[in-house]
Amino acid sequence: MTTPTEFADHHCVVTDIDRKKYGKRVTPMKVLMLGMGRTGTESISNALRLLGINECYHGWQCLFNNPRDNEMWLEAIEAKYDGIGKPYGKAEFDKLLGHCQGVSDIPAILFADELIAAYPEAKVILTHRDFDTWYKSALETCEKRFAHPLTKGLIPVGYALKMHSRWTRPAFKRSWEILFDGDFTGNARTGYDRHYAHVRTLVSQDRVLEYNVKEGWGPLCKFLDVAQPNIDFPRGNDAMPYQKLFESLTVTCVSDGYVEAARADPARVKLFEGPRGAPDNVGTHLSAVYPVVRTNPVTDWKSIYAVGPFPKRINELSKQESDDLLKDLYEKVSQHPESQVRHRWRNQNDVGLLDYEGQGERFGYRIVSIGEKPYLDPSSASRAEALGLQSSDWILD
């Protein structure tokens, strides 16, 4: 029996269906969602499913559910933009999307012209989002993945190993490059505006809904002429599952540098073995288990705590998962200019010593907070929540 696979908060059964061979139109196409990715496309896909639009094809479907779909998406991209092979029309899209009543996200939005022509009865939805928040979201997700050197480097590996997902990276990477002329950071605004302006030239006003998912059920149900359900509007790509996951994790921290230094030069480096401010803080092992997310005892805000050289292993994850997550957390902090301040101390009475190389022998005591044991209060808020910076921008997809 096939069991579902979990990708963060996306659950699906991974299949390997050759739609080029077996695909056919079995249900009418009703809705074309042609707004940019990261504008609420997953949220509205989930909403449309609740309104009876099934299946509603989203980027997740070809990324996770049936990666083999990207064989056809890549073929369509090469035909349209490189002149290689036959351009896709209704016959080809009926094979690729024949099981769907709705479609959204990349790679599909590259084919707005072809999809609108192929399905003239389908209604068109253009999802919007404030550009600045969209740009930040797209930069931290799509751009970071599609433009990463490993993305390009792993493409030939997938082909060499004949992986069933070998078309995924090239299809998504190429889609992203086409939308923004190969330079997202330089052309994001141009590509964003150009896409929406072009789609508007393809369809009459009575057939298109300009929509922000923050508007909820009302405009969407009115446009589709369906009853409004008595449930909350779904939130796709919600950060909450990740937050709950992080708050359930613990990390083993080890200050092995001091232990190694004392072992290498016991005459000069000595470890104080007695109580160091708290009953548990004794001995020479210099290791402890702390929550990955801790509550600051002064501000009462919670934040990621497992950052820096001391966290060695997230205990609830495999070693590879732990290494990857700790590396990612470290990079997010160390490469974020707003999260740190750097100073040089040079005066005689300075209390901190950084960038000290070449300044002679250094001596001192390392002072830590007295008796504070990191803890998590589940009811505490994050800084963003406490300052009201998160409530109005929960759309992440």
Secondary structure, 3 states (H helix, E strand, C coil): CCCCEEECCEEECCCCCCHHHHCCCCCCCCEEECCCCCCCHHHHHHHHHHCCCCCEECHHHHHHHCCCHHHHHHHHHHHHHHCCCCCCCHHHHHHHHCCCCEECCCCHHHHHHHHHHHCCCCEEEEECCCHHHHHHHHHHHHHHHHCCHHHHHHHHHHHHCCCCCCCHHHHHHHHHHHHCCCCHHHHHHHHHHHHHHHHHCCCCHHHEEEECHHHCHHHHHHHHCCCCCCCCCCCCCCCHHHHHHHHCCEEEEECHHHHHHHHHCCCCCCCCCCCCCCCCCCCCCCEEEEECEEECCCCCEEEECCCCCCEEEECCCCHHHHHHHHHHHHHHHHCCHHHCCCCCCCCCCCCCCCCCCCCCCCCCCCCCCCCCCCCCCCCCEEHHHHCCCCCCCCCCC
